[in-house]
Amino acid sequence: MIQVHTCVRIHCDQCRDPLGGLGSEEYHATETTALTAAEAAGWRLGPGGRLWCSACAPVLTCEAEGHQFTDWRHPRTQRGWLLGATEYRHCRRCCLHESRPTTPPLADVAEIEEVA
């Protein structure tokens, strides 16, 4: 007997990896159950109905909507001393890290001079 079964598989529109990973693709009976499984696995629906896997979604969401950066911070030692004349921040969503040269706040300059 031959029986025809229809199933649904989901692939990332960016990297083309399947839901479930390479070699262990997931098959679902309906589109609804496939989309529910994708959402539970951290997949996101992007602009134009594109599906992005949990690895691609944060980066592509930031490209479409902009980054969610932390405030600029000055790197410090465990004792609270400033490390160099730079500051940094990172995106809460995709973890992009940025740094830039800067001068430390005046209060910190006075603390450094007192230690020296």
C-alpha positions in Angstrom: 0.0 0.0 0.0 1.2 3.5 -0.8 0.1 6.3 1.4 0.9 10.0 0.8 1.6 12.1 3.9 2.1 15.8 3.8 4.4 17.4 6.4 5.8 20.8 7.1 9.5 21.6 7.5 10.9 25.0 8.4 14.2 26.5 7.2 15.8 29.8 8.2 15.4 32.4 5.5 18.9 33.7 6.3 21.2 30.7 6.8 18.9 28.0 5.4 19.4 25.7 8.5 16.3 23.6 9.3 14.4 23.8 12.5 15.9 21.1 14.7 19.4 21.5 13.2 21.3 19.8 10.4 20.8 16.1 10.3 17.9 16.2 12.7 15.2 18.2 10.9 11.8 18.4 12.5 8.7 17.5 10.5 5.3 18.7 11.6 1.7 17.8 10.6 0.5 21.4 10.2 2.0 24.8 9.6 0.6 25.9 12.9 2.5 23.2 14.9 5.6 23.9 12.9 5.5 27.7 13.7 4.7 27.0 17.4 7.8 24.7 17.6 9.9 27.3 15.8 8.7 30.0 18.3 9.5 27.8 21.2 13.0 27.2 19.8 13.7 31.0 19.7 12.9 31.5 16.0 11.5 34.9 15.0 9.2 36.2 12.3 10.9 39.1 10.5 9.8 41.7 8.1 8.0 40.4 5.0 7.1 37.1 6.8 10.7 35.9 6.8 11.6 33.2 9.4 14.9 33.6 11.2 16.5 30.9 13.4 17.6 31.7 16.9 21.2 32.3 15.7 20.3 34.7 12.9 17.3 36.5 14.5 19.1 38.8 16.9 21.5 40.2 14.3 18.8 40.6 11.6 16.4 42.2 14.1 19.0 44.7 15.0 19.6 45.4 11.3 15.9 46.0 10.8 15.0 47.8 14.0 18.3 49.1 15.3 20.5 48.1 18.3 19.6 48.2 21.9 22.8 49.5 23.4 23.7 49.7 27.1 25.0 53.0 28.3 28.7 53.8 27.7 30.9 52.5 30.5 34.6 52.9 31.4 36.5 49.7 32.0 37.8 49.3 35.5 40.0 47.0 37.6 38.5 45.0 40.4 39.6 47.8 42.7 37.6 50.3 40.7 40.5 52.0 38.9 40.1 53.0 35.3 41.7 50.9 32.6 42.9 53.2 29.8 41.2 56.0 28.1 38.4 54.1 26.4 34.7 53.4 27.0 32.5 50.6 25.8 29.0 49.4 25.3 27.2 46.4 23.9 23.8 45.6 22.3 21.5 43.7 24.6 20.0 41.8 21.7 22.8 40.8 19.4 25.8 41.3 21.7 27.6 43.7 19.2 30.5 45.3 21.2 31.6 48.9 20.5 34.4 50.9 22.1 35.7 54.4 21.6 38.6 56.5 22.9 37.6 59.0 25.6 39.0 60.9 28.6 38.0 59.7 32.0 35.6 61.8 34.1 37.4 64.5 36.2 36.6 62.8 39.5 38.4 59.6 38.3 41.4 61.7 37.1 41.8 63.1 40.7 41.6 59.6 42.1 44.3 58.4 39.8 46.6 61.3 40.7 46.1 60.6 44.4 47.1 57.0 44.0 50.2 58.0 42.0 
